[in-house]
Amino acid sequence: MDAVKPLILVTPSYVYTDHLPLNDFAFRVNSTYAAALTAAGALPVTALETDYEALVRRADGVLFAGGVDIDPKYYGEEKVNGTVEVCPARDEMELELFALAAARGLPVLGICRGIQLINVALGGSLWQDIPAQLPGALVHGGGAVHEVRTEEDSVVRRVFGERIRTNSYHHQAVREPGRGLRVTARSADGVIEAVEHESLPILGLQWHPERMTGTFRPEGVDEMAEVFRVFVRCCAREE
């Protein structure tokens, strides 16, 4: 009999259409998340708007995916400029889902927006727009590739080694880490690229490893499938 695959919830983007009412929208999950989790041995399931408590009781882990920005009101700020694009419904859903997952001690992986969601949910703040607020920073958007250095005694150091090259599709980043979070990777300009919780199985990555695995791996950038294998093993309680 085949082993039961761990069920991992993946949070979707909310896609609105101009000619439809606001309560008639589509959920979207990029195929790269599903492909990376499936290849690592998981059963990915989209976390649709529903009974989140029931979903979390059935789930073995949660992946908070990339997407638009988190409303800065959740960390006590106003929007700094017009680059900040928010989705109120998604903010509410993910903050509720994270609280439930953390309370159960479920493994959590946050990617791009996901690391920011984790940080804000735990009381941290964000750089809302890196080009405007950190003018000396590297290029952090448009798929730019740059080096990231990991910290000792961290999950990212064990998975990737001391130095890795990552893609970059973000204009925001963790500013002040939230409660219980440790910064475990930074780019050369000091921008935070990974956080890990001190006691819970929570990992946040600012880059998009799902776009750097299998057939999606761009030439010259290291394979990153291992982080999904580690996450899936954690969800299966194998490590």
C-alpha positions as CSV (number, residue, x, y, z in Angstrom):
1,M,0.0,0.0,0.0
2,D,1.3,3.4,-1.0
3,A,2.2,5.8,1.9
4,V,-0.4,8.6,2.4
5,K,0.9,11.8,1.0
6,P,0.9,14.8,3.4
7,L,-1.9,17.3,2.5
8,I,-0.5,20.8,2.1
9,L,-2.8,23.9,1.8
10,V,-1.6,26.5,-0.7
11,T,-3.1,30.0,-0.4
12,P,-4.4,31.5,-3.6
13,S,-4.6,34.9,-5.2
14,Y,-8.0,36.6,-5.6
15,V,-8.7,37.6,-9.2
16,Y,-11.4,40.1,-9.8
17,T,-13.1,40.9,-13.1
18,D,-14.4,44.4,-13.8
19,H,-17.8,43.5,-15.0
20,L,-18.6,41.1,-12.1
21,P,-19.6,42.0,-8.5
22,L,-16.8,41.9,-5.8
23,N,-18.2,38.7,-4.3
24,D,-17.8,36.9,-7.6
25,F,-14.0,36.4,-8.0
26,A,-11.7,33.6,-9.0
27,F,-9.0,31.8,-6.9
28,R,-5.6,31.3,-8.7
29,V,-2.6,29.3,-7.7
30,N,0.4,29.2,-10.0
31,S,1.2,25.8,-11.3
32,T,4.8,26.0,-10.1
33,Y,3.8,25.7,-6.5
34,A,1.7,22.6,-7.2
35,A,4.5,21.1,-9.3
36,A,7.2,21.6,-6.7
37,L,5.1,20.2,-3.9
38,T,3.9,17.2,-5.9
39,A,7.5,16.4,-7.0
40,A,8.5,16.5,-3.3
41,G,5.8,13.9,-2.5
42,A,2.9,16.0,-1.2
43,L,-0.7,16.5,-2.1
44,P,-1.2,20.2,-2.7
45,V,-4.7,21.6,-2.2
46,T,-5.9,25.1,-2.8
47,A,-7.1,26.8,0.4
48,L,-10.5,28.1,-0.8
49,E,-12.7,30.5,1.1
50,T,-14.5,28.0,3.5
51,D,-14.3,26.6,7.0
52,Y,-10.7,27.3,7.8
53,E,-10.7,25.5,11.1
54,A,-11.9,22.3,9.3
55,L,-9.3,22.8,6.6
56,V,-6.5,23.2,9.2
57,R,-7.6,20.1,11.1
58,R,-7.3,18.1,7.9
59,A,-4.0,19.6,6.7
60,D,-0.5,18.6,7.4
61,G,1.1,21.9,6.4
62,V,0.4,25.3,4.8
63,L,2.2,27.1,2.1
64,F,1.6,30.9,1.9
65,A,2.2,31.8,-1.7
66,G,3.3,35.0,-3.4
67,G,1.0,37.8,-4.6
68,V,0.1,41.4,-4.0
69,D,1.1,43.4,-0.9
70,I,-0.3,43.2,2.6
71,D,-2.2,46.2,3.7
72,P,0.2,48.3,5.8
73,K,-2.6,49.0,8.3
74,Y,-1.8,45.6,9.8
75,Y,1.6,47.0,11.0
76,G,0.4,50.5,11.8
77,E,1.4,52.4,8.7
78,E,-0.2,54.2,5.8
79,K,0.7,53.4,2.2
80,V,4.0,55.1,1.3
81,N,3.2,55.4,-2.4
82,G,1.1,54.1,-5.3
83,T,3.2,50.9,-5.8
84,V,1.5,49.3,-2.8
85,E,-1.3,47.1,-4.1
86,V,-3.5,45.3,-1.6
87,C,-6.3,42.7,-1.5
88,P,-8.3,43.0,1.7
89,A,-10.1,39.6,1.3
90,R,-6.8,37.8,1.0
91,D,-5.3,39.6,3.9
92,E,-8.2,38.5,6.1
93,M,-8.1,34.9,4.9
94,E,-4.4,34.4,5.3
95,L,-4.1,36.1,8.7
96,E,-6.9,33.8,10.0
97,L,-5.4,30.8,8.4
98,F,-1.9,31.5,9.8
99,A,-3.3,32.0,13.3
100,L,-5.0,28.6,13.1
101,A,-2.0,26.8,11.6
102,A,0.4,28.3,14.2
103,A,-1.9,27.4,17.1
104,R,-1.9,23.8,15.9
105,G,1.9,23.8,15.3
106,L,1.5,22.9,11.6
107,P,4.6,23.4,9.4
108,V,4.4,26.6,7.5
109,L,6.4,27.7,4.4
110,G,6.0,31.3,3.3
111,I,7.2,32.4,-0.2
112,C,7.6,36.1,-1.2
113,R,4.3,37.6,0.0
114,G,4.2,34.6,2.3
115,I,7.3,35.6,4.3
116,Q,5.8,39.0,4.7
117,L,2.5,37.6,5.8
118,I,4.2,35.5,8.4
119,N,6.1,38.5,9.7
120,V,3.1,40.8,9.9
121,A,1.0,38.1,11.5
122,L,3.6,37.9,14.3
123,G,3.7,41.6,14.8
124,G,6.6,42.6,12.5
125,S,6.8,45.3,9.9
126,L,7.8,45.6,6.2
127,W,9.7,47.9,3.9
128,Q,6.7,48.9,1.7
129,D,8.7,49.8,-1.3
130,I,12.4,49.0,-1.5
131,P,13.4,51.4,-4.3
132,A,11.7,54.3,-2.4
133,Q,12.8,53.5,1.1
134,L,16.1,51.8,0.5
135,P,17.6,53.7,-2.5
136,G,21.0,52.0,-2.2
137,A,19.6,48.5,-2.3
138,L,20.2,45.9,-5.0
139,V,17.5,45.4,-7.7
140,H,15.0,43.1,-6.0
141,G,12.3,42.8,-8.7
142,G,11.7,41.6,-12.3
143,G,13.4,38.3,-11.8
144,A,16.8,39.7,-11.0
145,V,19.4,37.2,-9.7
146,H,21.5,38.0,-6.7
147,E,23.5,36.3,-4.0
148,V,22.1,35.5,-0.5
149,R,24.2,34.6,2.5
150,T,22.6,32.2,5.1
151,E,23.2,32.2,8.9
152,E,24.8,29.4,10.8
153,D,22.6,26.8,12.6
154,S,19.6,27.5,10.3
155,V,17.4,25.4,8.0
156,V,18.4,27.5,5.0
157,R,22.1,26.9,5.8
158,R,21.5,23.1,6.0
159,V,19.5,23.1,2.8
160,F,21.5,25.5,0.6
161,G,24.9,26.1,2.2
162,E,26.5,29.4,3.1
163,R,25.9,31.3,-0.2
164,I,23.2,30.8,-2.8
165,R,22.0,32.7,-5.9
166,T,18.3,33.4,-5.9
167,N,15.7,35.0,-8.1
168,S,13.9,38.2,-7.0
169,Y,10.4,39.2,-7.7
170,H,9.5,41.6,-4.9
171,H,9.5,45.3,-4.0
172,Q,8.8,44.7,-0.3
173,A,10.7,42.9,2.4
174,V,10.8,42.2,6.1
175,R,11.8,45.3,8.1
176,E,11.4,44.5,11.8
177,P,11.1,40.7,12.5
178,G,8.0,39.6,14.2
179,R,7.7,37.7,17.6
180,G,9.8,34.6,17.7
181,L,11.4,35.1,14.2
182,R,15.1,34.9,13.6
183,V,16.6,36.3,10.5
184,T,18.5,33.5,8.8
185,A,19.5,35.0,5.4
186,R,20.2,38.4,3.8
187,S,21.3,39.7,0.5
188,A,24.5,41.7,0.2
189,D,22.6,45.0,0.8
190,G,21.3,43.8,4.1
191,V,17.7,43.1,2.9
192,I,16.2,40.2,4.8
193,E,15.7,37.1,2.6
194,A,14.7,34.4,5.1
195,V,13.3,34.0,8.5
196,E,12.7,31.0,10.8
197,H,10.7,30.7,14.0
198,E,12.6,29.9,17.1
199,S,10.2,27.2,18.3
200,L,7.6,26.5,15.6
201,P,8.2,24.8,12.2
202,I,7.8,28.1,10.3
203,L,10.1,29.1,7.4
204,G,9.8,32.2,5.2
205,L,11.7,32.8,2.0
206,Q,11.7,36.1,0.1
207,W,12.6,34.6,-3.2
208,H,10.6,32.1,-5.4
209,P,12.2,28.6,-5.1
210,E,9.3,27.0,-6.9
211,R,10.5,28.8,-10.0
212,M,13.9,27.4,-9.5
213,T,13.1,23.7,-9.6
214,G,12.7,21.0,-12.3
215,T,11.8,22.3,-15.7
216,F,11.2,25.8,-14.3
217,R,14.9,26.2,-13.2
218,P,16.5,29.1,-15.1
219,E,20.0,28.4,-16.5
220,G,22.7,29.4,-14.1
221,V,20.6,29.3,-10.9
222,D,21.0,26.4,-8.5
223,E,18.3,23.8,-8.2
224,M,16.0,24.5,-5.1
225,A,13.8,21.4,-5.0
226,E,15.4,20.3,-1.7
227,V,13.6,23.0,0.3
228,F,10.3,21.5,-0.8
229,R,11.5,18.0,0.1
230,V,12.5,19.2,3.6
231,F,9.2,21.0,4.0
232,V,7.2,17.9,2.9
233,R,9.2,15.6,5.2
234,C,8.4,18.0,8.1
235,C,4.7,18.0,7.2
236,A,4.9,14.2,7.2
237,R,6.5,14.3,10.6
238,E,9.6,12.6,9.3
239,E,12.0,15.2,10.6
